[in-house]
């Protein structure tokens, strides 16, 4: 009886906390902003462009704690919550910060080949990572009346967006934290992404989109984790079941959405507007940066991020575990300490009442 009462008390307390978080820290509901016809840097136009986003947390009295978090390849703002990246006590703590999590163009939630009525599938124009960032800037300034951020933080494709924020809007934020991202592509990066595109295009042309994503699944898994991680995590006898589950999980992705975001990644180069000069690009950056790389990353070569960090004289950190590119998920405790320590410097956060 005592155990039963204790369990009920825990349930009631949990319910009360959920009600409090819903009122104080934001309802986390998906919202949409209509940007109208959005012109891309290549001259094409996304017709009736929409950005999806979620808001967590509360603005402090100084309005100095707003953080933008974009999504990774095919990722969603909901996954940022589900995987513990944002939320109370998470890597980016919504009990301290006012978080705007934005679904990147092409992820199937914001305007994408898969959900555009006017430009469906391959009729959807090819966008760049700088286009993704410019759309986010419109969301903030035109729709949310936000003209200053404390920080931009992103992982993987989100980290590439963070690098673009540095040079496109150098005075818009105090701090930038790219994680497992790159400011420009290397030959190895281009080979990786070209291989993924080839799988999608070739399999889809002779079969269908579902078959293309199933074929892509094992290749992408090989790149995400290190061999040591996979050997430790999956017994040889369990590989068929692992592959089957992996393929099923990839069926939720649209092949054109995936391909369009991959093409944007392949076009990533923050040096374009500086005639290829990394020194000029570094001088244009005004925000304080912490650049976090994953040392065993097989999908994004970390050296360009390190090189740019040296030019910026930026603070750096490394995630060194066997999770490879996904170290930002596997080493979330370490990442939380790094991010929180960097963010709270010079930030006046009011004490909890």
Residue pairs with C-beta under 8 A, 6 or more apart in sequence:
21 88
24 58
25 56
25 57
25 58
25 88
25 94
25 95
26 54
26 55
26 56
26 57
26 58
26 94
26 99
28 54
28 55
28 56
28 81
29 54
30 52
30 53
30 54
30 77
30 78
30 109
31 52
31 53
31 54
31 55
32 50
32 51
32 52
32 53
33 50
33 51
33 53
33 139
33 142
33 143
33 144
34 48
34 49
34 50
35 49
35 50
35 51
35 135
35 138
35 139
35 142
36 48
36 49
37 45
37 46
37 47
37 48
37 49
38 45
38 46
38 49
38 111
38 131
38 135
38 138
39 45
40 46
40 125
40 126
40 127
40 128
40 131
41 128
41 130
41 131
41 134
42 125
42 126
42 128
44 125
44 126
45 125
46 105
46 111
46 116
46 119
46 124
46 125
46 127
47 116
47 118
47 119
48 111
48 118
49 105
49 111
49 135
50 110
50 111
51 102
51 103
51 105
51 110
51 111
51 135
51 136
51 138
51 139
52 77
52 102
52 103
52 109
52 110
53 77
53 100
53 101
53 102
53 103
53 139
54 77
54 78
54 81
54 100
54 101
55 98
55 99
55 100
55 101
56 81
56 86
56 87
56 94
56 98
56 99
56 101
57 65
57 94
57 95
57 96
57 97
57 98
57 99
58 98
59 65
59 66
59 98
60 98
60 348
60 349
60 350
61 350
62 348
63 148
64 150
64 347
64 348
65 96
65 97
65 98
65 150
65 347
65 349
66 97
66 98
66 99
66 100
66 146
66 148
66 149
66 150
67 92
67 97
67 98
67 99
67 100
67 149
67 150
67 151
67 152
67 153
67 343
68 100
68 102
68 136
68 140
68 149
68 151
68 152
68 153
68 165
68 173
69 77
69 80
69 85
69 86
69 92
69 99
69 100
69 101
69 102
69 152
69 153
69 154
69 158
70 101
70 102
70 104
70 132
70 136
70 152
70 154
70 157
70 158
70 161
70 162
71 77
71 79
71 80
71 101
71 102
71 103
71 104
71 107
71 157
71 158
72 154
72 155
72 156
72 157
72 158
73 156
73 157
73 258
73 261
73 262
73 265
74 107
74 108
74 253
74 257
74 258
74 261
75 104
75 107
75 156
75 157
75 158
76 103
76 107
76 108
76 109
77 101
77 102
77 103
77 109
79 85
80 86
80 101
81 87
81 101
83 329
84 90
84 91
84 329
84 332
85 91
85 92
85 155
85 332
86 92
86 94
86 99
86 101
87 93
87 94
88 94
88 95
89 95
90 332
90 336
91 328
91 332
91 335
91 336
91 339
92 99
92 153
92 339
92 343
93 336
93 340
96 340
96 344
96 349
97 150
97 343
100 140
100 144
100 146
102 110
102 136
102 139
103 109
103 110
104 110
104 132
104 157
104 158
104 161
104 261
105 111
105 112
105 127
105 131
105 132
105 135
106 112
106 113
106 127
106 132
106 257
106 260
106 261
106 264
107 257
107 261
108 114
108 115
108 253
108 254
108 257
109 115
110 135
111 124
112 124
112 254
112 257
112 260
113 119
113 120
113 121
113 122
113 123
113 124
113 254
113 256
113 257
113 260
114 120
114 121
114 254
114 256
114 257
116 123
116 124
119 125
121 256
122 256
124 256
124 260
126 260
126 263
126 264
127 260
127 264
128 264
128 267
128 268
129 157
129 160
129 161
129 164
129 264
129 265
129 267
129 268
130 164
130 168
131 264
132 161
132 164
132 264
133 161
133 164
133 165
133 168
133 169
134 168
136 161
137 168
137 169
137 172
140 146
140 147
140 149
141 147
147 172
148 172
148 173
148 174
149 172
149 173
149 174
150 173
150 174
150 175
150 343
150 347
151 173
151 174
151 175
151 176
151 177
151 343
152 161
152 162
152 165
152 173
152 175
152 176
152 177
152 287
153 162
153 176
153 177
153 179
153 339
154 160
154 161
154 162
154 177
154 178
154 179
154 181
155 179
155 180
155 181
155 328
156 179
156 180
156 181
156 300
156 325
156 328
157 181
157 261
157 264
157 265
158 179
158 181
159 178
159 179
159 180
159 181
159 182
159 300
159 305
160 178
160 181
160 182
160 183
160 265
160 268
161 181
162 176
162 177
162 178
162 179
162 181
163 176
163 178
163 181
163 182
163 183
163 268
163 270
163 305
163 308
164 268
164 270
165 172
165 173
165 176
165 287
166 176
166 270
166 284
166 285
166 287
166 289
167 270
167 273
167 274
167 281
167 284
167 285
170 284
170 285
170 286
170 287
171 286
173 287
174 287
174 288
174 346
175 287
175 288
175 289
175 290
175 342
175 343
176 287
176 288
176 289
176 290
177 289
177 290
177 291
177 292
177 339
177 342
177 343
178 289
178 291
178 292
178 305
179 292
179 328
179 335
180 292
180 293
180 294
180 297
180 300
180 302
180 319
180 325
180 327
180 328
181 300
181 305
182 189
182 268
182 300
182 301
182 302
182 304
182 305
183 268
183 269
183 270
183 271
183 281
183 304
183 305
183 308
184 268
184 269
184 270
184 271
184 304
185 265
185 266
185 267
185 268
185 269
185 304
186 301
186 303
186 304
188 301
189 265
189 266
189 300
189 301
190 266
192 223
192 298
192 299
193 262
193 265
193 266
194 266
195 219
196 216
196 219
196 220
196 258
196 262
197 259
197 262
197 263
199 212
199 215
199 216
199 219
200 212
200 213
200 216
200 255
200 258
200 259
201 212
201 259
203 211
203 212
203 215
203 216
204 211
204 212
204 255
209 254
209 255
209 256
210 251
212 255
213 247
213 250
213 251
213 253
213 255
213 258
214 247
214 250
214 251
216 250
216 255
216 258
217 243
217 246
217 247
217 249
217 250
218 243
218 246
218 247
220 250
221 230
221 246
222 298
223 298
223 299
223 324
223 325
224 298
224 299
224 324
224 325
224 326
225 233
225 322
225 323
225 324
225 325
225 326
226 296
226 298
226 322
226 323
226 324
228 322
229 322
229 323
229 324
232 322
234 242
270 281
271 277
271 278
271 281
273 281
274 280
274 281
274 284
278 307
278 308
278 311
279 311
281 308
281 311
282 308
282 311
282 312
285 312
288 314
288 315
289 309
289 312
289 314
289 315
290 314
290 315
290 316
290 317
290 338
290 339
290 342
291 305
291 306
291 308
291 309
291 312
291 314
291 315
291 316
291 317
292 316
292 317
292 318
292 319
292 328
292 335
292 338
293 302
293 305
293 306
293 316
293 317
293 318
293 319
294 300
294 302
294 318
294 319
294 320
294 323
294 324
294 325
294 327
294 328
295 302
295 318
295 319
295 320
296 320
296 321
296 322
296 323
296 324
296 327
297 324
297 325
297 327
298 324
298 325
299 324
299 325
300 325
306 316
308 314
309 315
309 316
315 342
317 338
319 327
319 328
319 331
319 334
319 335
320 327
321 327
321 330
321 331
322 330
323 329
323 330
323 331
328 335
